[in-house]
Amino acid sequence: MRRKFIGREQELAELEARWRSGRAELFVVYGRRRVGKTELLLQFSRRIHGKTLYFLATQVTRQEHLRQLTEVLRETFHDPLLESLTFTDWEAVFAYLGKQAQEERLLVILDEFPYLCEAAPELPSVIQRFWDLQGKNSQLFLVLCGSQLGFMEREVLGERSPLYGRRTGQLRLRPFNFREAALFFPGYSPREKLVAYGILGGMPAYLTRFSPERPLRENLLREMLQVQGYLYEEPRFLLRMELRDPKVYASILGAVASGCTKLNEIAQRAGLTVQVASKYLGVLQDLELVEREVPFTARVPQRSKRGRYRLTDHYLNFWFRFVQPHSTMIEAGQGPFVYKRYIVPHLDEYMGQVFEEVVRSYLRLYADTELGLLPVSRIGREWGKDFEIDLIAEHADGSWTFGECKWSRRPVGMRVLKKLQRKTENLAQFVKIPEKVRYLIVSANGFAPELIRRSKKDPERILLLSIDDLLGIRERKP
């Protein structure tokens, strides 16, 4: 049974509006593997009233691509001319598509476009000539879709690409945020929804592997803690597909997931020189798998020596922290033991960092609409020798919000607020902070009565956010 399509309504609405316009479209869709590009485009094709040609490229030769595409053309158009014909060049393919699109609206999706170009490097130039002479005056809706971010940005969208200036629009599809990911698990408790997000991240392909009908523990044992599970081998597959030297990248990702946050620590753990480690980390940053954080108050962030590296993909972070180090036991069928001995005792500590990221994301997305604050212009963390502030956000009016995030199993009380205020006062001794500041306390397990009363007395300066507020389970009134 097909699982219900979740999310991407804004993206679908944009594609449908372009379809209804009747104008020729050369639209580029790109994003990381497993982010849901193909499913989005297929969903789009099901919603429109018109003819669709969908072709998924693989790593084969030019001739094989053209042979396979000819078969798809036969099934799509039922043209007697195609029964005895196999296309042997891309110019003829696009001439045929252009002719068909003169008479009716036609959606053509070329998925994994980089594979087509790998086999036929002339293809971008072929499409350029076709678009300039015929395509832009037709009813064709051509979608070029790809997972190789560097290729799509350089060879399709870049200034040196033959296609530069021809695209009519582009969409970089990104992983779901925490609130969108929660939609995959309607029967889970709010806390379980965030744990699922902390394990799987925002990739639809991973979120769909956990059944909302099964408990989290069972999903984890079935999909990640046994060798037959889809999510057990997935990181190794991804690294082999996307990167040269996958073992080196795996060592670096493992080092960061284990708690090595400084460049020299990562290099030492991975057995690399600092220069080599920095180069590999740069690639991972370009792929948005790793992020270099600097303190919020750093004057020149690019040059700050206080930078810390962290994994931005929760699934990879969880896998490299809890699965990969214990793969020997998992392959011996000891997944339940790994879960009980190595995951359960440390899961709350792990989720503490995920919870902080969720709150920062919440402020970026909903500070104005749900908290009644002005939009966030920048946000981050602050740390020093003997203190750390979970979040500082600067708003459009120049005011700052200082935040503390508690993934605890007990209600949060006044002690947390007072501690946050002391940290702010200490920071003010070294950094100029604005006169207008507020304090945000976020708890995964409610608040003590005294703190609730304190917030009600000064609602402009002391804000409380629950896990239900984060997930939008109850409506907040700014």
N, C-alpha and C positions, 0 to 999 in steps of 0.2 A: 504494500500500500504506500502511495506517495505521501511523504511527510508534508504537512502544511508549510507553505512558503512563509518565512518570517522576516519582517523588516524590509528595508530598502524602498520604502514607499516614495520617498522624495526622489530617489534616482529613477524609479519607474515612471513617476509622474513627468519628469523632465523628458525622458525618452519618448513617452506617449505623446506629449505636446509637440515634440519635433516631428513625430510620425504624422500627426494630424495636419501639420502645416503644409504638407505636400512638397516642400522644398527638398532639393538634393542635399544629402548629408554625407559627409565623410567624417565619421565619429570614431574617436580613439578611446578604448577602454583598457586600463591596465591596473595592475596591482599584484601583490604577492600571491604565490601559489596557495590554494585552499581558501582564498578570501571570498569566493563566491561569484566570480565574474561570469563563468559559464551559466550557472543557475540563474543569475540575474538576466542575462540575455535571452535564455530560453523562456523565462517567465514573461519577459517583454514580448517575445514572439507569439506566446499563447494569448496575450491580451489584445493584440492588434487584429484588425480585419484586413488581411492582405497576405500575399505570397511571401514565404520565407525560405531562404537557402542557407542552411547552417553547415559549415565545413570545419572539422577539427583536424588540424595538421599534426603530424607526428614526425619523428626523425627518420624520414625516408628520402629518396631521391626526387629530383624535379619531375622526372617522368612518372614516378609512382604517384606523386601528389596529383598530377594532371589526370592520370587514369582514374584515381579515386574520385576526383572532383567531377569528371565527366559522368560517372555513375550517379552522383548526387544530382547533377543537372538533369539527367534523364528522369529520375524519380520526381523531380520538382516540376518540370515543364511538360513532360509527356509529348515532346516534340519528335515527330518521325525523323527529322533531320539528324537527331542525335543517336538514333538507333545504330547507324552504320558509321558513326564518327567518334574518334577519340582525340581530344585536344592535345596538341603537342607543344604549344607555347602559350604564355600568359596573355600576350596581346590578343590572341583570338578569343580567349576566355572572356576578357573584359569587353571586347567588341560585341560578343554575344549578349552578355549581361546588360550592356548599355542599350542594345536594341530592344530587349525585353522590357527594360525600364522606361522606354519611350511610351509604351502603351498602357502600363499599369504600375502602381506603387509596388516596389520590390525591396524587401529587406534581405541583405546579404551579410552574413556574419562569418568572418575568417578568424577562427579561434586559434590561439598559439601562433600568431603571425610570425614571430621570430623564427620558428621552424621552417616556414615557407621561404623566408629570406635566406636562411642558412643554406637551403638547397638551390635557391634561385636568387642570387644577390642582385640581379637586375630588377626584381619585382617592384621596389619603391619607385624606380624611374618609370616602369611600365604604368603604374597606377597614376603617377604624375601626368604623363602624357594623355592617358585616357581621361583623367578628370578635367584637364584643361580643354580638351577638344570635344568631349562628349558627355562625361559624367555629370558635370555641374549644371548642365541644361536638361537633365533627365529627372525621373521620379525615383532615382536610386537612393536607398538608405544603406550605405556601406559602413560596416563596423569592423575596425581592425582591433583585435584583442590580443593581449600578451601578458605573460607572467614575468618575463625578464625585464626588470625595472630599468636597468642601465640601457639595454637595447632600445626599449620603447622611448625613453627620454632622449636618447642620442640619435637613433636612426629613423625615428618616426616623428618625434616632436621637435628635435633639435634644429638649430639654424642651418646646419650643413646637410640636413636630410633633403632629398629631392621632394619630399612631401611637405616641407616647411611652407606654411602659409596656405596650404590646401585644406587642412582640417577645418571643419565647421564647429567642432566642439570636442571636449575631452572629459573623461571622468577617471580619476584615480580612486579606485575602490579600496577602502581601508577596513580593518577589522571592526567588528561591532564594539560599541562601548559597553560598560558594565550593565547598564539598564536594558539595552537591546539584548544582550546575552541572557539576561534573566528571563526573557520571554520564552526561551527554549524549555524552561522547567516550571510550568505553571503550578504544579503540585508541591514543589519544594518550599520549605520555610524560607524567609528572607535571608537568614544566615547561611542556609545550604545553597541558595542561589549565588551568593557571593563566593562561597567556597568553590562551587563549580566553575565560576569565572576565574578564580585564582588558579585552578588546576588547568583549565582549557584555554583561557584567554578569549579573544573575540573572533576566532576563525570559525565560520559556519561549519566547515567540514569536520572540525573537531567537536563542536557543540552538538552536532547531530549524532555523534557516536555514543554519547551518554543518553540512555533512554530515560525520559522523564517518569516512566513507570517503575524504575528500579531505584533502590537507595543509592546514595553516592558511593558507599563502600563497595557495593556489588558492581557498579559501573567501573570503578577504578580497578577492581580485581580482574574484570573481564576484558577491559580495553587497553590497560596499560601495564598491569602487573602479571601478565602471562605472555608467552612468546607468540601465541596466536592472535593477540590483540592488535588491532589496527594502529593504536597509538603507541605501541611498544617500539616498533622499528621506524616510525615516521621521521623523527629527527635525523637519523642516519641517511634515510632516503633523500630528505630535503637537502642536506649538505652535499651529498654526491651530485644531485641535480643542479644545484645553484653555484657551487664553488669549486675551484681547484684546491688541492690540499685539504680535503675535508677533515682529515685527522687533526691537522693543526688548528683549524677553526673549532673543532670539537673540544680540543684541549683548552682553548681560550674561553669558550662558553662555559665549560665545566669549572674553570677557575673562578670566573665571575659569579656563577651560581653558588659556588661553595663559600663565598664571602670575601673573595679577593676583589677589592674595589679600586686600588691604586695601580698605576701602570707598572711599577716595579714589582709589586706583589703578583700581578697577573703574569708578567714575563717569567718570574722565578718559578711560579707554580707550573707553567706550561713548558718550561725548559727552553725559553727563547731569550734573545737579547731584547733590550728595551726597544731598540729601533725596529726590529722585526715585529715585535708584539704590537707596537704602535701602528704599523702599516696594516696588519690584519684587523686590528680594532677599527681602523678607518673604513675598511670594506664593510664590516658588520654595522657600523654606524650608517653608512650609505644605504644599507638594506633595511635600516630601522629595526634591527634586532638588538642593538646595543645603543645606549645613550650615555654621554658623558655629562654628569651633573656638576655644577659648581654652586657654592652658596649663593643664596638670593641676593646678598648685599655685595657680592664681588664687583669691584669697580670695572675691571676689564675681564669679562668671563673667558674670552678666548685664551688669555695668557695666565689665568689663575692656576697656581700650583696646587690648589686644594681640590682639584677635580676628582670625582669618583665615577667609576663605570658601573652600570647596572644593566641587566637584561630587561628589555621593554616588552618582550613576548612572554606572557605568563606561562604558557604551555611549555616552552623551551626551558624557562627558568625552573619550573617544577620538575621536568624530566631530567634535566642535568643535575638537579640537587638531590632528588629522591629515587630516581629510576636507574639512570646510567651507573652510578657508583655501586649498585647492588644487582647488576644484571646477571652476575654469576649465579646468585641465589634464585633469581626469577627464572632463569633458564633451567634450573634444577627443580622447578615447580614449587618454590617456596614464596610465592607472591603474598599469601596471607601472613606469613611471618614478617616479610619486609614491611607490609602495611602496619602491623601491630607494633613492631620493634623500632622501625626507623621513620615512619611517617606520622602516626598518631601523636607521639610525644612532642613532635616539633611542628605540627601543623598550625597551631595558633601563632607561634612565633613567625612562621612563614607568612601567614595571612595578615599579620600586623603590617607588613610592608605593602601587601596588596591593598589593604584597607586605606592606607595613606594615599596610594595612587588613585583609588576610586574617589576619594574625597576631593583631591585636586582636580580630577576630571569633572566631578559634579560642579565645582565652582566655575570652571571654564564654561560649562554648558548651561548652567541654570542659575547663576548668581543673580541675574537681573529678573528672570521670570518667576523664580520660586522663593528667592530670599529678599527681593525688593531692593537689592544693591545695584550699583552701576556695574557694567560689564568689567570683567577682569582683563587687564592689559598685560600683566605678566604674573607668573606664579612659580613658586619653587620651595625649597627647604633651606634651612640655615643650620650650620653646625660649627662648633669650635672645639677647643680642647676638652672642655668638661660640660658641654651642653648641646642640645639639639632641639630645634623647633620643627615640628612635622610639616607645617606649611606657613608660608607668608604669601599673601596675594595683594597686589597693587591694583586698585580700581581706577576707572576713567577719571574720577575726581581727585586722584592723588592720595586717597585714604588707603590704609593698609588693614588687612585682616590677618590676625595671628591665630593659628589653629593647632589643636591637639586632637589626635585621632586614637581612640582606644578600642582595640579588638579584644575586649575583656569579657569575662563571663559574669561580672558583677556590675551593678549600676555605678556610674561615675558620679563622684561627689565634688564638693567645694575644693578639696585638696588639689585636684587637677587644675582647676581654674586659677587658684592662687599660685601654683607652680608656674603656669604659663605666664602669668602677669610678672612674676619675678624674673623669668627668662627675658621678657620684653624689656624690663627695666635695665637688666644687665647689658643687653644688646645696645640700648640707647646710650650707654657710656662710650661706645666705640663707633657707633654709626648714627647719623642723623635720621630720625624717623619722623613721620608727619605727626602733627598734633591730633589729627582725627584717626583713631585706631579703634578696632573692635576685636572681640575675642570669640572664637568659634570652637565649641567643644562638640566632638562627634563620638557617639558611643554605639557599639554594636549590641549593647544590652541595657539600654535605658539610663536614667539619671536618678540620683538621690533627691528626695523632696526639697532639701535645702537649696540645692543648685537650681532646681526648677523655680523656686520662689525668687531666688536672686535674679534669674533671667527675666522673669515677669516684671520685676521692679525696674529693670534697665534693658528693655528689649532691643534698643538701638545699638548697645555696646556689647551685649552678651547674647550670643546666638547658640542654640542647641539644635543638633541634627541627630535624628535617630536613623537606624538602618531602613526603616519604612520610608522616611523622608528621602533618603538616597535613591531608593528604588521607585519612588513615585507611587507607592502603595496608598498613601493618603495625601490629599492635596494640602499644600501649605498656602497660607494667605499672607503675602508680603505686607 
